[in-house]
Each structure stands twice: as structure tokens, then as C-alpha cells.
């Protein structure tokens, strides 16, 4: 690998403001160029995120962060780990990186024209090669440790409605072998052909059960879409068309948002909406291991009709003295039972449950809409929780 010179580092760093201003224009053009030249890559990249613009925006932010920290790459450690897990779940391979790099540089030239000179382009070529090698190395370690390579056929052995919006799919290996292990909190990618898009599409879903090798369970929210959002193509196909006995193709579990099972200190699991899915995996694992750790499970959703796993959660809390369940319903329904289905009306407010949530030396795991997680994190930090003890999971586009 060619090393960056001091002049090249300075040139890359100097172009960081360009990506702050024009990055999304460049990355949108990158994807257009790349898909025209390599239409087969549409099967890997989330086309819904392409249409919404979220994937080009995410890539633009990542390129800006890389350029701004080109002389201090240690600052990117967390981002590299997060993206490497996303890539490995989607089966991104070393041969994909030169393609992206070629079209990134081409897009820079197409968009900026004479505003960028050849020495700067040469510096970016070396910088991209450096970044690609960092990512390839991180992903190679994940592939080496994975339970299997690529996408593996699984049979839907059971389909279970959990709420008006969420349905669980129990997936067993089609060859009858073990489903393998995973860390609670991890996710898999499931790929299906989408007629409306004319391509296969992978989507990532959290595993929602404890690891035991017999099956993998994903719990999927139906996403109908609104005027301002795209429908969830794969999620809706799973709900409408995938029945028991169907074969689906699944990647090996990935993700760094995982329960630290070595600790004995308290655990607080906080979720909003479908963010409950990795939390059920964490809780189910703690219960299966007969953990004596103090556990608080705090969940918020609209009402009982969309509250997944509520009966299981209520039974679990009744059977395990170390587990405290707290549920908020934003808009209580006519059939919702106070004190049985839910505890509080309104949005999740830590101030109303501090005795249950503010536990000494606890680790806090947050999953849900970004605004939800931001609000809970700020509330916890304001009450003195060490940010290092707050763990979050964010789904969405994260591909370089």
C-alpha cells in the first residue's frame, strides 16, 4: 500500500470543507455512475435509501469525517467498527472497494471540475486506498469469526404475529445443521427479490431471541410508508408473502451493539417501538442464563395494539424478582389495561421512573427512533450517568 506523503495529507485535509458543502452532490453522482456501470451492485445497496437520499448523505458524512481526521485516524475507530459490521452483514468483499473508489474520484471530477487539481486527486486516490485497506482488514476479522460465509438458506419454521405491526419469523437452517451462535443485540441481513425495484434487496433485522442454535428469530415491523417516507419493501414482502416453509437467505449475525454478559452489575434496557427487538434478545439471554443481575426493562410505544411481546414480558417480570418492567403508552387505547399492559401514559420520561432506572453501576442499552435515543441519552447524562455506560443501536444506511 502506498503511504500518504505530508503534502497529500495536507491536501486531503484541506478538501474536508468541500465535502461538508458538496459531499452529498458528489456521492449521489457516485452512485449514479456506479450503478450505470455495475447494475448488479443494486442487489447489494439499499435502493430505498438511494431514493430517499439517506445513503448518499451518510457516505458524504463518512468521507468528510475521514478527510477531517486523515492525520488522526484513531478518532475514527468506533465508526470503522460500526461500518465494518454493516458491510460484513451485507457480504461486502474486497473486490467491491476499487469499484467504489474509481467512481468516487470520477464523481469528484464530474461535480467539481477544474476546482480540483490533479495532485489533489492523486492524494485522494492514495487516501481512499488507505481507507479501503483499513475496512477490508476489519471486515476480514469479522468474516473469519462468523458462523458462516455469505448468505445461507434458512426455512421459515414458524410465523408468529406479535402485534398489529410486528411479526416474528423463526428461521431454521435448510440443511438441518445448527443455526450457530450470536451475541444478544446482533442482527442479520435477509435478502428478497423486490418486484417494484427489479432487484434483490438485503435488509437488516435484529435477532429477538436468546442464542441456542436451534433457530434464529427476527421480529419485523411492517412499514407501509407515508407521504414523506418510502415503504419497507422487504419488510412488507416478509409480512405478506413469506409463509411457513418458505426459504429465505440470511447472512451471519453481526453488530457491535451487544450485551456485556461478563458483568454482574445492573442492566437497563430502554426501547421505543420496534427497538424492542434487540432488547428481547438481551433479556431472554439473561433469563436463560439465570442471571442474578438486577434488570430494568423500560419500553415505550403508541398503545397496546402495537406493543409486541407484552404477554411474554409481563410473565417474565412476574416470574423473575430481579426483573422490573416499566411500560409507557403514548396514546392509551380503549382496551389497554393500566397496571397490567402499561404503567404510564405519555412518552417515556425517566423523571417518572428514576427509582427503577437510575441503578448504581448500571449499563444502559437504548434502541428506537434516533430522536428517542437522543432524548433518553441526554436525560441519563444529565443525571450523572457516564456516557461510556450508554450503548445505542442505530439502523439505516452506513455503507462506504
Helices and strands as residue ranges (DSSP letters): H 6-14, H 16-37, G 39-43, H 47-52, H 54-68, G 73-76, H 77-89, H 94-112, G 113-115, H 118-145, E 151-161, E 166-173, E 187-194, E 199-206, E 216-221, H 233-241, E 247-251, E 267-272, G 273-275, H 276-288, E 295-301, G 304-306, H 310-319, E 323-329, E 344-345, G 350-352, H 354-357, E 363-367, H 370-382, G 387-389, E 390-393
